[in-house]
Amino acid sequence: MKSINVTDARKDMSSFFDSVIHEKPLILKRRKYEAVLVEKSLMAMMLEYAKINVSSMQSENKWIYRAVDLDVFGEGESKVEALASLCEALLNYANEVYDNFMFYYYGQNIKSKLPYIFNILLCESIEDVKNILVYCKTKKKK
């Protein structure tokens, strides 16, 4: 993969950025560190497999949805309310991880969950979050 150092990228930032957007991902190097820059829709395509499995359960007067892969819950009096609650909880969870990334990455060992988290972070609305969910069977609680 082609790489460019920060100094060279800085000299012609517009060209560098256009190259990432319109041509291909690039590696940006600074001293011994490297970062891969990828256009957003390409990243979304690469994370397309990172669908979130969701189970649901109905008790007497409420619905509970659970994102199995992330252990995040949403509940409500109707399926629609519970699903909206889950999507909001997923957005909050992903943003919490992002805002405190190093804490979660090293302290909470979320490495296996990163594809799901970044897939959520790329979502721009509750509807986008709903589109990355895969539904499992519903259980009824007695």
N, C-alpha and C positions, 0 to 999 in steps of 0.2 A: 504494500500500500504506500502511496506517495506521502512523503512527510515534508513539512516546512517548519523552519524555526520561527519563533515569535517575532524576532527582529525583522525578518523578511516579510512576514505577514503584516506587521505593523506598517511597513513602508508603503504597501499598497493594499490596505484593508478591503477596499471595495472589490478589487479583483479576486482577492483571497476568498471573500465571502461569496461572491458570485460563482466561483469555482465549486465551492461546497454545495451551493443551492442548485446549480444548473448542470454540473458535470458528475461529480463523484465525491464520496467522503474523503477526508484528508486527515492526516495525523499532524497535530500541532505540537512542536517540541519546545521545551524550555528546560535547559540544563539536562538533568537525567529524567525528567518527567515528560510524559506524553499523554495527549488527550485526543480522542477521535471526535471529529466534528461531522455530524450527519444531518442532512435535511430532515425536517420534522415528519413529513409524510412517508419518507423512507423508513424512519425509525418506527413509525406506527405500523408499517407493513411488516417490519422485522418482528414486531411484538404481537402480530396478529394471532399467533398460536397461544398467547398467554391469556386465554379466556378464563374467567373466574367461575368455578363451580359453585352453584347456589342450591341449598336445600331449603325447604320450607316446612313449617309445622303449624297446624291449626289447633289451638286450644278452644275452650268454650267461647270466649269473646274476643280473641285476638289472633292475629297472624304473626309469625316470626319467620324472617328470612335470615339465613346465615351464609356468608361467603366462606365456604369450607376451607379454601386454600389460605385465607388470611385470618380466619376466626373473628370476623367482624359481623355484628348483628344489626338488624333493623326490625322494628315491630310496629304494628298498627292495628286498628280495628277492622281494616279491610286489606285485601291483597295489595291494592294500589298504594295505600298509605304505608304499608310495611315495606314495599319495594322502594318507594321514594325515601323512606327512612334509611334503608340499607345503602342506597346509592349515596345519600348525603354522608352517612357514616364512613363509607369507603373513600369518598373525596377528602373528608377530614383526616382519616388515617393516613392516606398517601401524602397529604400536605404536611402532616405532623412528622412523618418520617423524613420527608424532603427538607423541612426546616431544621431538623436536628439530625442530619444525615450521618455524620461521623459517630454520634452516640449510638444510633441504631445499627449502623453498619458493623461497628466493632463490638459494641456492648450487648446488642440484642440478637446478633447473628441472623440477620434477615436476608442473607445472600440468596437463598433459594426463592425468596419472595419478590426479589427485585423486578423480574419481568412483569409481574402483576402490578406492582406499585407504579412502575413507569408507564404501563399501559393506562392506568387510571389517571396519572398526571397529564397524559396527553389528551385526555377528555376535556372538552370545553363546556359540557353541559350534563345535566342529569340523564338526558336521552342518550348521550354518547356512552355514559357509564352503563346504562341498561343494555346497550348493544354489545358489550364485552362480557355479559353474563350468560352462563349456560345453566339451565334449570334441571334439577334432579327431581325425583319423586317427592310428593307431598306426604307427610305423615300426620295422622290425627292423634292428638293427645287426649287421653280419656280424663 
